[in-house]
Amino acid sequence: MRSAHGRGSSIRLFVVACLAAAALATIGGVLFYAIHGGTTLTRALAYGFWVAATLMLLATAVSGSRWLARRGLPQVDGWVFVTAAFVLTGIGAVVDALGSA
């Protein structure tokens, strides 16, 4: 199934999704670090990115659903969320590796 918007719109949505998820992952990681305290900041940030990646993968399940279409919401190509999940996982791995070095 094709989305109602063009390729450029999907790329913009991908960038916005990555940036929003990265911002929330950073905030979540800092909060986890402040509350938990038993981990390093870089590990806590990595956890935030990995949780955000998981949520992106879960979003793929509903991205092209009829439930969204019935409510008038735009359908989003699944690649947007899957690719964003891979990017966020990679960022989390890099942040974790930098903290371990």
Beta strands, then each sheet from edge to edge (+ up, - down):
end
